[in-house]
């Protein structure tokens, strides 16, 4: 029996290492004391600090500063937690993507949900998305995501509820117990999201709703915003607005004059056209924690209000 456990542990660790190497997560975070340097003529004095630097071992960059009580969460620990957490779900979930965000300040893992979901004529792949911070800014969070296969539009959503995250101060025992519960919650949220998408597909919109959506997302639009306000917009702002209208028109032409087509127009823009940080995984960073993420949430909330969903 002991040998069986040992073999299982070895296989798990091998899988952890495989994921770390394949997705650029093969680095650690070092927590080192910081000092202030005081120079008085030829004398140099090191003054101890109450803060510690969190250093990416691969790049040598100090990604954040924390106090002594902060507990470092290493990438290999997070990956192992996730792999152990999905064991009870069998073939329903598999690790499909992972990577770093903003130089390793955060890391993400996406678990693909088995099968497809249909919304109108679109096939959608669902994901459970997990983000953990190496910079001390947040605890581990579990959310949902999806990709529409016809256009590869991506959408991610994290919930601010306490049952969708835990802090670094949690014990390993707490984490092992909590991960499956967080995933279970995310699976339920994902299913409910697909039901909302179906309602959106069946909800017709008017041309005015398109202008309302653009104004909701950007703060200005072609029809509802006064000429005086539009006259103050720079050429770049007008180009962004026109690009968003183009993506909405394209998606509505494919999916119909409905809330699903309207929302898909926004996710098409944020996935394929919106500027994102020029660094590794900058596009997914924007979709998960940046400007594209914020736009997508505004779009979904607008569509839900049209459906009468609070």
C-alpha positions in Angstrom: 0.0 0.0 0.0 2.8 2.4 0.9 4.5 1.7 -2.4 1.3 2.5 -4.3 1.1 5.8 -2.5 4.7 6.6 -3.2 4.2 5.9 -6.9 1.1 8.1 -7.0 2.9 10.9 -5.4 5.8 10.5 -7.8 3.4 10.6 -10.8 1.7 13.7 -9.3 5.1 15.5 -8.8 6.1 14.6 -12.4 2.9 16.1 -13.7 3.5 19.2 -11.6 7.0 19.6 -13.1 5.6 19.0 -16.6 3.1 21.9 -16.2 5.6 24.2 -14.7 8.1 23.7 -17.5 5.6 23.8 -20.3 4.0 27.0 -19.2 7.0 29.1 -17.9 6.1 28.6 -14.2 9.4 27.0 -13.4 10.6 29.8 -11.0 10.3 30.5 -7.3 9.6 33.6 -5.2 12.3 34.5 -2.7 11.3 36.6 0.3 14.4 38.5 1.3 14.9 41.3 3.9 15.3 44.8 2.6 17.7 47.4 3.9 18.1 51.1 3.3 21.6 52.4 2.4 22.8 55.5 4.2 26.0 57.1 3.0 27.9 59.6 5.1 31.2 60.4 3.3 33.2 57.3 3.1 30.9 55.5 5.6 28.1 53.3 4.4 25.4 52.2 6.8 22.8 49.5 6.2 19.5 50.4 8.0 17.2 47.4 8.6 13.7 47.7 7.1 10.4 46.2 8.3 9.8 45.2 4.7 10.9 42.2 2.6 11.3 42.0 -1.1 9.6 39.3 -3.2 12.0 38.4 -5.9 11.4 36.3 -9.1 14.2 33.8 -9.1 14.3 33.5 -12.9 14.4 37.3 -13.7 15.8 38.7 -10.5 13.1 41.3 -10.5 11.6 42.6 -7.2 7.9 42.2 -7.9 6.6 43.5 -4.6 7.4 44.3 -1.0 5.6 42.8 2.0 5.9 42.7 5.8 7.3 39.8 7.8 4.0 38.0 8.3 3.4 37.4 4.6 3.4 33.8 3.5 4.9 33.1 0.1 2.9 30.9 -2.2 5.1 29.0 -4.7 4.0 28.1 -8.2 4.6 24.4 -7.6 2.4 24.5 -4.5 -0.4 26.1 -6.4 -0.2 23.6 -9.3 -0.1 20.7 -6.9 -3.1 22.1 -5.0 -5.1 22.4 -8.2 -4.2 18.9 -9.5 -5.2 17.4 -6.1 -8.3 19.5 -6.1 -9.6 18.2 -9.5 -8.9 14.5 -8.7 -12.5 14.0 -7.6 -13.9 15.4 -10.8 -12.3 12.7 -13.0 -12.3 13.4 -16.7 -14.6 16.3 -16.4 -11.8 18.7 -15.9 -8.2 18.9 -17.4 -5.5 21.5 -17.2 -5.5 23.2 -20.6 -3.5 26.4 -20.2 -1.3 28.1 -17.6 1.1 30.9 -17.5 2.4 34.1 -15.8 0.9 37.6 -15.7 2.9 40.8 -15.5 6.3 39.2 -15.1 5.2 36.5 -12.6 3.3 38.9 -10.3 0.4 36.6 -10.8 0.0 33.1 -12.3 -3.1 31.5 -13.8 -4.3 28.0 -14.6 -7.3 27.2 -16.8 -9.2 24.0 -16.4 -11.2 23.0 -19.5 -14.6 21.6 -18.8 -15.4 18.4 -20.8 -17.6 18.8 -23.8 -19.3 21.8 -25.5 -22.2 24.1 -24.7 -24.4 25.4 -27.5 -25.7 29.0 -27.6 -27.7 29.4 -30.8 -25.4 28.1 -33.5 -22.3 28.8 -31.5 -20.3 26.1 -29.7 -18.7 27.2 -26.5 -15.8 25.7 -24.5 -16.1 26.4 -20.7 -13.2 26.9 -18.4 -12.6 27.2 -14.7 -9.9 29.9 -14.2 -7.6 30.1 -11.2 -5.4 33.0 -10.4 -2.9 33.3 -7.6 -0.6 36.2 -6.8 3.1 36.0 -6.2 3.2 39.7 -5.3 1.0 39.6 -2.2 -1.8 41.7 -3.9 -4.5 39.0 -3.7 -5.2 35.5 -2.5 -6.0 32.6 -4.7 -9.2 33.2 -6.7 -11.3 30.8 -8.8 -13.6 32.1 -11.6 -15.1 31.0 -14.8 -14.3 31.6 -18.5 -15.4 30.6 -22.0 -14.3 30.7 -25.6 -16.7 30.8 -28.5 -15.3 28.6 -31.2 -16.7 30.4 -34.2 -14.9 33.6 -33.4 -12.5 32.6 -30.6 -13.9 35.4 -28.4 -12.8 35.0 -24.8 -14.6 35.9 -21.6 -13.4 35.5 -18.0 -15.2 36.4 -14.8 -14.1 36.4 -11.2 -16.6 36.8 -8.4 -15.9 39.0 -5.3 -17.7 36.6 -3.0 -15.7 35.1 -0.1 -16.6 31.6 -1.3 -14.6 32.2 -4.5 -11.2 32.8 -3.0 -8.9 32.2 0.0 -6.0 34.1 1.3 -2.3 33.1 1.6 -2.7 32.8 5.4 -4.8 29.7 5.0 -3.2 26.4 6.1 -2.4 23.7 3.6 -5.1 21.6 5.1 -7.6 24.4 4.6 -6.5 24.9 1.0 -6.8 21.2 0.2 -10.3 21.1 1.5 -11.3 24.4 -0.1 -10.1 24.0 -3.7 -12.7 21.3 -4.6 -15.4 23.5 -3.1 -14.3 26.5 -5.0 -14.2 24.5 -8.3 -17.7 23.1 -7.5 -19.0 26.6 -7.1 -17.3 27.8 -10.3 -18.9 24.9 -12.2 -22.3 25.9 -11.0 -21.6 29.6 -11.9 -20.4 28.5 -15.3 -23.6 26.5 -16.0 -25.7 29.5 -14.9 -23.6 31.7 -17.2 -24.5 29.5 -20.2 -28.2 29.8 -19.2 -27.8 33.6 -19.2 -26.2 33.4 -22.7 -29.2 31.4 -24.0 -31.5 34.1 -22.7 -29.3 36.7 -24.3 -29.6 34.8 -27.7 -33.4 34.9 -27.5 -33.5 38.6 -26.5 -33.9 41.0 -29.5 -32.3 44.4 -29.5 -32.8 47.7 -31.3 -30.2 49.9 -33.1 -30.5 52.2 -30.1 -29.3 49.4 -27.9 -26.1 49.2 -29.9 -25.3 52.9 -29.2 -26.2 52.4 -25.6 -23.8 49.5 -25.3 -21.0 51.5 -26.9 -21.6 54.4 -24.6 -21.7 52.1 -21.6 -18.4 50.5 -22.5 -16.5 53.6 -23.7 -18.4 56.5 -22.2 -19.3 58.0 -25.6 -20.9 56.8 -28.8 -22.1 58.0 -32.3 -25.7 58.9 -31.5 -26.4 59.5 -27.8 -23.4 61.6 -27.0 -23.6 65.3 -27.7 -21.7 66.8 -30.6 -20.0 69.1 -28.1 -18.6 66.2 -26.1 -17.6 64.3 -29.3 -15.7 67.3 -30.5 -13.4 67.0 -27.6 -12.4 63.4 -28.4 -9.1 62.7 -29.9 -8.6 60.9 -33.2 -7.4 57.8 -31.3 -10.6 57.7 -29.2 -12.8 58.0 -32.4 -10.8 55.1 -34.0 -11.4 52.9 -30.9 -15.1 53.7 -31.1 -15.3 52.9 -34.8 -13.4 49.6 -34.2 -15.9 48.6 -31.5 -18.9 49.4 -33.7 -17.3 47.3 -36.5 -16.8 44.3 -34.2 -20.4 44.6 -32.9 -21.7 44.8 -36.5 -19.7 41.7 -37.5 -20.9 39.6 -34.6 -24.6 40.7 -35.0 -24.4 39.7 -38.6 -23.3 36.2 -37.6 -25.3 35.7 -34.4 -28.4 37.9 -35.0 -29.9 41.2 -33.7 -29.9 40.0 -30.1 -28.1 40.6 -26.8 -25.8 37.6 -27.5 -24.6 39.2 -30.7 -24.2 42.6 -29.0 -22.2 41.2 -26.1 -20.1 39.0 -28.5 -19.3 42.2 -30.4 -17.6 43.6 -27.3 -15.8 40.4 -26.5 -14.6 40.2 -30.1 -13.2 43.7 -29.7 -11.5 43.0 -26.4 -10.1 39.7 -27.6 -8.9 40.7 -31.1 -8.4 44.5 -31.2 -8.0 46.1 -27.8 -4.4 47.1 -27.0 -2.8 45.0 -24.3 0.5 45.1 -22.4 3.5 44.4 -24.6 4.9 41.6 -22.5 4.5 37.8 -22.2 0.9 36.8 -22.0 -0.1 40.5 -22.2 -3.3 39.6 -24.1 -4.6 37.1 -21.5 -3.5 39.5 -18.7 -5.7 42.2 -20.1 -8.6 39.7 -20.5 -8.2 38.4 -16.9 -7.2 41.3 -14.8 -6.9 44.4 -17.1 -8.8 46.8 -19.3 -10.3 44.1 -21.5 -11.7 42.3 -18.4 -13.4 45.5 -17.2 -15.0 46.1 -20.6 -16.3 42.6 -20.8 -17.9 42.9 -17.3 -19.6 46.1 -18.3 -20.9 44.5 -21.5 -22.3 41.5 -19.7 -23.9 43.6 -17.0 -25.5 45.8 -19.6 -26.9 42.7 -21.4 -28.2 41.3 -18.1 -30.0 44.5 -17.3 -31.7 44.3 -20.7 -32.9 40.9 -19.6 -34.1 42.2 -16.3 -31.4 40.2 -14.4 -30.1 42.2 -11.4 
